[in-house]
Amino acid sequence: MKKTLLTAAIALCTLAASAQFSVMTTIDQPADGESWGSENFTNNMAVGYQLNDKIMVGLKSSGEDYNFFGRYGLGSNLYVSVESGAEISLDSLDFGVGYSFQLNKNIYIEPSYILKEDEGEFKIGVAYKL
């Protein structure tokens, strides 16, 4: 519960920030036999800061910990990403590629493919750009 409240507080604080911030989440599919819940949407919440038109850096919740992430825009909506835990090493980096579909002025749907260790994973995310 504390993690959810902290994540919500971080998200609400960024609503008052400038237009260079984004609040994002990745939707987790429930395991077999489990039902959909708020944890499926809040476990991977992230706050990113847009340094310029192409580069974004930020923090992402990952279970009990927070990971660092970075994005580099390749085109109008295509991006590559990298994510790592607090202990940054080449073995702990997760690489990905994604695309942002603009749903309305500030909301984006972001399908992505993430390569974790030796396995790939398809994810759907939602972003709110302030």
N, C-alpha and C positions, 0 to 999 in steps of 0.2 A: 504494500500500500504506500509506503514511503517513497518508493521509486516512482510510482505513478504520479504522486503529488508533486515530486520534484520535477519530473518531466513536464507536467502540466504547467508548473510555475515558470519553467524556462520558456516554454512555448508562449505563454501569456506575456512574459516580459518582452519578448521579441516583437509582439504586435505593436508596441510603441516605438520601435526602432525605425531607422531609415529604410529606404527601398532597397538597400543592399543585402538584406537578410532574407533567408528562406527557412521555413519550417517544413520538414519532410518526415515521412514515415514509409516503411515497407510493410505490406500486408502479409502476414504469415498464415498459411493454410493450417487449420487445426489437424492434429494427429488423428489417426483412425480411432473412431469411437468417441471423440471429443466434439463438442459443439463450438460454434463461433462465439467469441466473447470480446470484451474490450482489449484484452491482452494481445489479441491478434493484430490490433492496430497500434498499440502503444509500446510494444516491446522494442521496437526499432526506431523510435523517434529520433530525429536529428535536427540540429540547428546549424545552418551554413552561412558563411559570410562571403559575398561576391567581391573579390579583390578588383577584378576588371571584367570586361565582357567575356573572357574565356576561362578564368580561373576562380574556383570556389574552394574554400577550406572550411572545416567545421568539426563538430563533435557529434557522435551518434551513440545512443544507448545500445548496449549489447548485453542483455541479461542483467547481471549485477554490476557490470563495468561500463566504461565509456571508451569508445574507439575514436581515433582521429581519421578523418577522410579528406580526400581531395578530388576535385573534378577538373577536367580540362575539356573545353568545348571544341569540337572538331568542325562543326558546321553550324547551321542555324539552330538545330535542336539536338544534334547528335553529340554525345560526350563519352569520354573514357574516365574511369574512376579507379581510385586505389584507397584501400582501407587497412588500418593496422591498429593493434591494441596499444596499450601504454608502453610496452617494450617493443620498440620498432626494430625489426630484423627482416631480412629478405625472405626468410621462411614464413614469417607471420603475415605477409602482405596478401591481400585479396584484390585481384584485378577484375575490372568489369567494363562493360560497354552498355550504353543505354540511349534512349530517345525520349524526349519530352514532348508530349502532345498537349497543346494548350486547350483546356476545356472552356475557360472564360478568361477574363482579364488577368486574374492572379492565380488561378488553380490549374495545375498541370497533372496529367497522368503519365507515369514514367515506367514503362516496361524496361527491364534490364537483364543482362546475363552476367552472372558473377562467377568467377573461377576461384574456388576455395580449395587450397591444397591441390589435389589431383581431380577434383570433381567440379562440374559446372552446375549452376542452379539458376533457373529462371525466376525472376521476382517481378511483382507489380508494386509500384509505389505511388504515392500522392504527395504533391508539393504545393505549398502556398508561398508565393513570392511576395514579400512586402514592398 
